[in-house]
């Protein structure tokens, strides 16, 4: 759990620092640092669903190939 929290803090810190340095706007840096991880979490959920469905299709094709042979 400590590693996960550490990564989360690093992720938010990097996002904040990069946007702040690129724009010079501390408020925008803070907003992006808060919004980006939330959007990334939702994107990750759909990414995992896609890969799970892909794996299921692949396993189904392998089972079908065994039954045909």
C-alpha positions as CSV (number, residue, x, y, z in Angstrom):
1,X,0.0,0.0,0.0
2,X,2.8,2.4,0.8
3,X,4.2,1.9,-2.7
4,X,0.8,2.7,-4.2
5,X,0.4,5.9,-2.1
6,X,4.0,6.9,-3.0
7,X,3.3,6.5,-6.7
8,X,0.0,8.5,-6.4
9,X,1.8,11.4,-4.7
10,X,4.6,11.3,-7.3
11,X,2.0,11.2,-10.1
12,X,0.1,14.3,-8.8
13,X,3.3,16.1,-8.1
14,X,4.7,15.6,-11.6
15,X,1.4,16.6,-13.2
16,X,1.2,19.8,-11.0
17,X,4.9,20.7,-11.6
18,X,4.8,20.2,-15.4
19,X,1.6,22.2,-15.9
20,X,2.8,24.9,-13.5
21,X,6.1,25.2,-15.3
22,X,4.5,25.1,-18.8
23,X,1.9,27.7,-18.0
24,X,3.2,29.7,-15.0
25,X,-0.3,29.3,-13.5
26,X,-0.3,27.6,-10.1
27,X,-4.1,27.3,-10.1
28,X,-4.1,25.6,-13.5
29,X,-1.3,23.3,-12.3
30,X,-3.4,22.4,-9.3
31,X,-6.5,21.8,-11.3
32,X,-4.8,19.5,-13.8
33,X,-3.0,17.7,-10.9
34,X,-6.5,16.9,-9.4
35,X,-8.4,16.2,-12.6
36,X,-5.9,14.2,-14.6
37,X,-5.7,11.3,-12.1
38,X,-9.5,11.0,-12.0
39,X,-9.7,10.9,-15.8
40,X,-6.8,8.5,-16.0
41,X,-8.5,6.2,-13.5
42,X,-11.7,6.1,-15.6
43,X,-9.7,5.5,-18.7
44,X,-7.8,2.6,-16.9
45,X,-11.2,1.0,-16.1
46,X,-12.2,0.9,-19.7
47,X,-8.7,-0.2,-20.8
48,X,-8.9,-3.2,-18.4
49,X,-12.4,-4.1,-19.7
50,X,-11.1,-4.0,-23.3
51,X,-8.1,-6.3,-22.5
52,X,-10.3,-8.7,-20.5
53,X,-12.7,-9.0,-23.4
54,X,-9.8,-9.5,-25.8
55,X,-8.4,-12.2,-23.6
56,X,-11.8,-13.9,-23.4
57,X,-12.1,-13.9,-27.2
58,X,-8.6,-15.3,-27.6
59,X,-9.3,-18.1,-25.1
60,X,-12.6,-18.8,-26.9
61,X,-10.8,-19.1,-30.3
62,X,-8.3,-21.5,-28.7
63,X,-11.0,-23.7,-27.3
64,X,-12.8,-23.7,-30.7
65,X,-9.5,-24.7,-32.4
66,X,-9.0,-27.6,-30.0
67,X,-12.6,-28.9,-30.7
68,X,-12.1,-28.7,-34.5
69,X,-8.8,-30.6,-34.4
